[in-house]
Amino acid sequence: MKNDLSLLFPSIQILPEYPTELNEEVYIFHNPVMNNWIQINKTEVSEREYSLLSSLFTEVNLDLSTTQTGSMKWLYFLRGDGPAPVKTETDIRIIQIHFKKNVQQADLKEAVNVFFGDSMQFILVSTQNALLIEQKSSYIQTTEDFASFITALESDFYIKGKVYIGKFHRTNMLFPVHFSTEKEWFQKGISTNHAERIYTLENIFPFNLIEQMSEEMKHIIRKEILNPLEYDIELLQTVKQFFENGFNVSVTAKKLYIHRNTLHYRLTKFQDITGISVRSFDGALVAYCASLIANNR
């Protein structure tokens, strides 16, 4: 696409992320299909061409008065191009939010203010991505808090989103590297575990482990567990939930919408077929890995 448009607009730039170097002399359009940003000098765009570009892409209207305040300073820091906008060595974490569809900044900012008050620094990175910056304090937002926030976005603002809850680190020169790693983990989580709405290091790690597992080991798991089960999704989902809920029968049965006796029956059936007891940690771990491999076949 760039090669085609560059014939008309020599200054064109295709940006993979929301632009952080802004000026009044350029147009910026968001391409939702490729999820990138197109920047073109205004002097190269005729009125007719502007109308065409606007019909194909979404123009990003930027408030240039904020380019060196709050949000922009954070974006510079997170990409390693400037100091942190807070006191050195402050403990912070980044909460990444990804939206299924484009969102309006005003709606999202209102939702953040209503739910978190002034405890979060809100940054809109693009029409589909935002950041919340939380400083460590006497109260730390919990996973349940963020789950409630996502639910509120859907019910009150009709915005569907996914969240990655980062880890607290000091705002030193290594923080941008740490943040870059978390961005990669978030993208991997979205691509490998579509059903989740809240992502953390803990729930993404098993998928990374399976991804790096040798083909020989995967073959053994298929041979010893998945093939005897004939890839019974119901049983595999049951043992997966049992593991994820800390071997708690009541919680697992509730989340699967089944009776406790039905859960016991399924766990016993799994053991009868595979010879593996999921009531022990070792057996449950192997069964859990098998369920992940089955999901990715």
Residue pairs with C-beta under 8 A, 6 or more apart in sequence:
1 14
1 31
1 34
2 12
2 14
5 12
5 38
5 40
6 12
8 44
8 49
9 40
9 41
9 44
9 45
10 44
11 26
11 39
11 40
11 41
11 44
12 38
12 39
12 40
13 38
13 39
13 40
14 36
14 37
14 38
15 36
15 37
15 38
15 39
16 36
16 37
17 37
17 125
17 126
18 37
18 60
18 75
18 124
18 125
18 126
18 129
19 28
19 37
19 39
19 60
20 72
20 75
20 76
20 79
22 28
22 62
22 64
22 67
23 64
24 64
25 41
25 42
25 43
26 39
26 40
26 41
26 42
27 39
27 40
27 41
27 42
27 45
27 50
27 53
27 59
28 37
28 38
28 39
28 59
28 60
28 62
29 37
29 38
29 40
29 53
29 54
29 56
29 57
29 58
29 59
29 60
30 36
30 37
30 38
30 57
30 58
30 59
30 60
30 102
30 126
30 127
31 37
31 38
31 57
32 57
32 58
32 102
32 127
32 128
35 126
35 128
37 60
37 126
38 53
38 57
40 53
45 53
53 59
58 102
58 127
60 127
66 72
70 85
70 121
70 123
71 121
71 122
71 123
71 124
73 82
73 85
74 85
74 121
74 123
74 131
74 133
75 123
75 125
76 82
77 83
77 84
77 85
77 171
77 175
77 176
78 94
78 131
78 175
78 176
78 179
79 176
80 173
80 176
80 177
84 90
84 171
84 175
86 92
86 135
86 171
87 171
88 171
88 172
89 170
89 171
89 172
90 135
90 136
90 170
90 171
91 135
91 136
91 168
91 169
91 170
91 171
92 133
92 134
92 135
92 136
92 168
92 169
92 171
92 175
93 133
93 134
93 136
93 165
93 166
93 167
93 168
93 169
94 131
94 132
94 133
94 166
94 179
94 182
95 120
95 131
95 132
95 133
95 134
95 141
95 146
95 163
95 164
95 165
95 166
96 129
96 130
96 131
96 163
96 164
96 166
96 182
96 183
96 186
97 129
97 130
97 131
97 132
97 161
97 162
97 163
97 164
98 128
98 129
98 161
98 162
98 163
98 164
98 186
98 190
99 127
99 128
99 129
99 130
99 159
99 160
99 161
100 128
100 160
100 161
101 128
101 159
101 160
102 127
102 128
103 127
103 128
103 130
103 159
105 124
107 157
107 159
108 122
108 124
108 130
108 153
108 157
108 159
109 122
109 124
110 157
111 149
111 152
111 153
111 156
111 157
111 159
112 120
112 122
112 132
113 122
114 152
115 148
115 149
115 152
116 132
116 141
116 149
119 134
119 137
119 139
119 141
120 132
120 133
120 134
121 132
121 133
121 134
122 130
122 131
122 132
123 130
123 131
123 132
123 133
124 130
125 131
134 140
134 141
136 168
143 165
143 198
143 200
146 163
146 165
146 198
147 197
147 198
149 163
150 161
150 162
150 163
150 197
150 198
153 159
153 160
153 161
154 160
154 161
161 197
162 190
162 196
162 197
162 198
162 199
163 197
163 198
163 199
164 182
164 185
164 186
164 189
164 199
164 200
165 198
165 199
165 200
166 179
166 182
167 178
167 182
167 201
169 175
169 178
185 199
185 201
185 204
185 208
186 199
188 204
188 207
188 208
189 196
189 199
189 203
189 204
189 207
190 199
192 204
192 207
192 211
192 296
193 199
193 203
193 204
193 207
196 203
206 288
206 289
206 292
207 292
209 289
210 218
210 289
210 292
210 293
210 296
213 289
218 293
221 286
221 289
221 290
221 293
222 293
224 274
225 274
225 276
225 286
225 287
225 290
226 236
226 290
226 293
226 294
228 273
228 274
229 235
229 236
229 270
229 273
229 274
231 294
231 297
233 294
234 266
235 266
235 269
235 270
235 273
236 287
236 290
236 291
236 294
237 256
237 291
238 252
238 256
238 263
238 266
238 267
238 270
239 266
239 267
239 270
239 278
239 284
239 287
239 288
239 290
239 291
240 287
240 288
240 291
240 292
241 252
241 255
241 256
242 249
242 252
242 263
242 267
242 278
242 284
243 278
243 284
243 285
243 287
243 288
244 288
245 251
245 252
245 255
247 279
247 284
249 260
249 263
249 264
250 260
252 263
253 259
253 260
253 262
253 263
256 263
267 278
267 279
270 276
270 278
270 287
271 277
271 278
271 283
274 287
276 283
276 286
276 287
277 283
278 284
278 287
